[in-house]
C-alpha cells in the first residue's frame, strides 16, 4: 500500500534512453544517440576441445588410481614426434622409470626411427620392472592420446611381459 502511494506522485512515460522511466519527475540528461553504441547480447556456449576433455578425464582417473612401489602407474605421453614413458609411485611421489625415444642409450643408432625407439623404450621398461620385482602395473595411463604407430610399438613390447592384455 505504501508503494502505491509512493509511485502515485510520479508520472511515467516512455524515455528514449531507458525505455519506460521517470523522465518528467527526475532530471535526466539525454545523451546523443551517436555516443550510445548498442551491441547485441550474445551468449556463447563453449564446449571443451578434444584435448581439454582428455586432460579432464585423465585428471579424474589419476584421483582413482594411485601407484604403489609394487604396483606403479604407467604413464605414457606421446608428442608429435616422440614418446615418453614413466613408471610412477604416487604414494612416495617417485618416478621408478623414465624412458623416451630421445635418450641416446635407447636410440643407439642415429638412423633409428621413432617407432623402433618406442619399442626399445618398452623393452627397457620391462628390464627395469624385472630388476625392481614389479609383476603388474596399477593402471596404464595414455593421457588421452590415440594409439598411433609409436604407441602400438611400445604396447606390443610391454604386453609380452604381461602388463597389457594381448
N, C-alpha and C positions, 0 to 999 in steps of 0.2 A: 504494500500500500504506500509505503514511503517512496518507493521507486517511481510509482505513477505520479505522485505529487512533485517529485524532483524533475522528472522529464517533461512535465506538463508545461513548464515555462520556456522550454526550448522549441524552436521551430526547425523542423527537419526539411531538408530539401536536397536535391542532387548536387554534389560538388564535383568539379572537374577532376580534381586530384585524387580524392579518397573515395569516390562513389557517393553513397548516401552518408551525409555527415552533418555537422553542426556549423555550417558556413555562416549563417546570419548572426548567431549569438557569439561566436568566437572569432576573433580577428585572425584569419588565416591568410598568409601571404601566398599569393598564387605564383607558381613557378611557370616559367615559359615552357612551352611544350618541346622546344629544341634542347633544353637542358635535361629533360626527363627521357631516359632511354629505357625502354621496356624490353626485357628479354624473356622469352618463354621459359617456363619452368620445365626442365627435363630431368627426369629421374631415370638413371640407367642402372639396370641390374648387371652386376659384374660377376660372371662365373669364373671359377678358378681355371687356370690353364691346365694342360695335361701334366706338366712338370710340377706345378704347385700342388695339384691333387696327389701326385705320387709322393711328394715330400710330406704332405699332411698325413697320408696313410702310413708312411714309414715312421713318422714320429709317434703315431698312435701304437704301432706294433712294437716299438722299442720299449714302451712302458710295460707291455705284457711279457716280452721275452728278455730275460736278463741272462747273460753268460756267466758261467762259473769257471773256476780253474779246470775242472774235469769235463765240463760241457760248455765250451765257449760259443760265442755267437760269431758266425762267419759273415762278414760284411764285405760286399764287392761293389766297387764303383767303376763305372765304365765311361770314360770320356770319349771324345770324338775319335781319338787315335790310340789311346792307351787303356790298360786295365790295371786296377789296384785292388788287392785283396788283403783283408786283415782278420785275424782271429782275436776276438776281444773278450776279456774277462771283465764284465761290468761290475761285479761285486768289489773287486780290488782296483778297478779303473786302470787296467793294464792291457797293453797290446802284446799278445803272446807271439804273434807272427805278423810280419808285414812283407808283402812282395808286390812288385809291379813289373810291367813289361819294360820299364826304363832302366832297371838295375843292370849294371854291367855283368854281375855274377850270373844273372839269369839269361841275359841276351847273348853273352859269349861271342857269337859270330855276328859281326855288324850287318851282314846281309840277311839276318833272320827276320822273318815277317812278324807282325804283332800277334797274329793268330798262333804261330809256333811259340812265341814268347809267352802267350797266355797259357798255353798248355804246360810250359815249363814252370810257370808260377804255380799251377795246380800240383805238379809233381813235387815242387819244393814244399808246398803246404802239407802234402801227405808225409814227406820225410820229417818235417817238424812235428807233426802230430804223433808219429811213431816214437820220436825222441821224448816227447812230453807225456806219453802214455794216454793220449786222448783217443777214445774209441768212437765217440759220436759228438755231434755238434748240437747246440741248443736250437738254433734256427739258422736258416740260410737267408740272409738279408741282401736282396739285389738292389735295394734303394729305388725301386720302381722302374728300373731300366729293362728294356726289352731284351730278349735273348738273341743277340747278334752272333756273328761268327766267333768273335773273341770270347764272348760269354759261354757259348756252347763248347768251345775247345777247353776252356777252364773247367766247366761242369763235367765233361767226359773224364778228364784227368782225375778229379776228386771222387767221381762216382765209382771208380774201380776200387777205392779204399772203403767204400760203403757209406760215405757221408750222404749221398743223394741216391734215391731210387733210380734204377736204370730203365 
